[in-house]
Amino acid sequence: MKRMIKILILSVVLLSILTGCSTNTVALKREKEAGQGDEILIGVPVPLEFAQKNTKFLKGIELALEDLNAKGVNGKKIKLEIADDQGNFKTAVDLAQEFSKNTRMVAVIGHWFSDICLPVSSIYEEAGMLTIVPTVSNPDLTGNGYKYVFQNIISDKRIAEKMCSYAKSQGYERVVVCYEDSSYGRNLTAVIEREAKEKGIRIVDRCSGLVTEEQFKRAYDKWKALEFDAVLLALNMPEGGNYIKELRKVNKEVGIIAADGLDVGNFIELLGEDAEGVVIVTTYNPYRQASELDKFTQRYRDKYNEEPDVWAIQGYESLQLIAHAIEQTDSYSPAVLADYLRNMDPMRSVLGEISFNNYGEVEGKEVYGKIVTDGQFNYID
């Protein structure tokens, strides 16, 4: 599987080299044709089944679309082209090429997973497509000097800082890091290692790929011999949920601190009593006093009769960002919009007053911790 992914990534790179001239032509054509007509076309590539089952991301985008189209954006309606990339690299590459060829499409919001988004973003960059990434926190995304790519989620560094700060506050001095074998898991683990070292926390073991109960039992026996205090998780769902269930089988009280890859709306429902005591780092605190958050939450409740999650906000905010740039510049040129976003004054959003630095990384969002107590999340400093 890893060899196949490497081959596909190489194919993307070669494709960019071989088609550089034609892609530049596409970018120039997009500058003239994007946003033409009665609608503003925006692509939303997602792993549809995962997003619908585990998050409220698409509901957040749907709500933003409803709010924006109720008043119009420069007298036009936004049209979303939501497409299923299936969380599959080859499918995502095909989809990115299809979107890129549509020179009337102004922007995309996606992709979801780090191993897909990092290489595929080069296709959008070459095609001059404004790209808002709401779910990939890997700093490598903004390390390529891209003009059109923006990371609308807090970076792994700040997530790791919060995880290690909480571990330190609990007196954890020796921890284990469990990670998924992906660019997300490997990068986050590397950042956790640096932050742990700065805070005087020793990582006694790192592991990935545990599947069976016997594998977890052997790993736990090893950790116990190493006198570990807690486990830090650099995992996504559903793998992260499976890790927690297996860890609870060998030790009901083991300390577990998870990154935001496990911050899904149905976390407690999926894990039941195994969720008790788990700490998750997140960018969303529903109890934060802010008028924009209050308005969004009420609108979401009225429409869906449920509480939003962080991914609903990420979807909502990402579409609002694109509309804000269009309204402020009176332009549909991706180059103009990208330049505006990189230099804009802080925009008041659901999660705070946000802006972007020169690398396209979002600034202005806060990081929180929350712990499951008696079957519900409680937010902690």
Summary of the structure (lengths in Angstrom):
residues: 381
radius of gyration: 21.1
end to end distance: 40.6
largest distance: 67.0
contacts: 1302
relative contact order: 0.13
helix: 51%
strand: 20%
